[in-house]
């Protein structure tokens, strides 16, 4: 149940807040009452509570959402037209990106770009990059991003959570294959 709830809430907060009549602010926060009201209108989630959502967050394998006081947001993954504003922050020296073999030529020619999301998603460690890449290819390629050098050269980075970093784009001159 928690996996299904997490997927539904990710869909609402990342991709389709209007389907749930959510008023989202520029940082992606929505009143949790609005989300609960929308969920209660669906057969599957008639009785879901804030406690269930908090428990879903607590038991999740990834830190995708957070609740602070009466609001909830997704940490990353957004595709809605209104760009979620993030504060730039200095990245670790190296970040990783797991991707499919079939995307490699285009990435090495054009750099990493967000595709259907608002930001490029980068991973703090190789294991995380592996699992991200496996979503696209059973033998994913792992890219090493020279993130601190890019940052020092003026490329913007943003922290999603401890394992996920975000960037607007990453030119290929900062990317090499593991
Ligand atoms: C690729 C999941 C061709 C990029 C994950 C990736 C992550 C290019 C794909 C989060 C390209 C986009 C995001 C270029 C980038 N040419 N392909 N120039 N630039 N790409 O799913 O990073 O479980 O939108 O390499 O774990 O795979 O949902 O992004 O393969 O943290 O919480 O375009 O979503 O988190 O794919 O994954 P995605 P992603 P959750």
Boltz pocket constraint, residues with backbone or C-beta under 6 A from the ligand:
constraints:
  - pocket:
      binder: B
      contacts: [[A, 62], [A, 64], [A, 77], [A, 98], [A, 99], [A, 100], [A, 103], [A, 106], [A, 107], [A, 110], [A, 111], [A, 112], [A, 113], [A, 114], [A, 115], [A, 116], [A, 117], [A, 120], [A, 121], [A, 122], [A, 128], [A, 131], [A, 132], [A, 133], [A, 135], [A, 136], [A, 164]]
      max_distance: 6.0
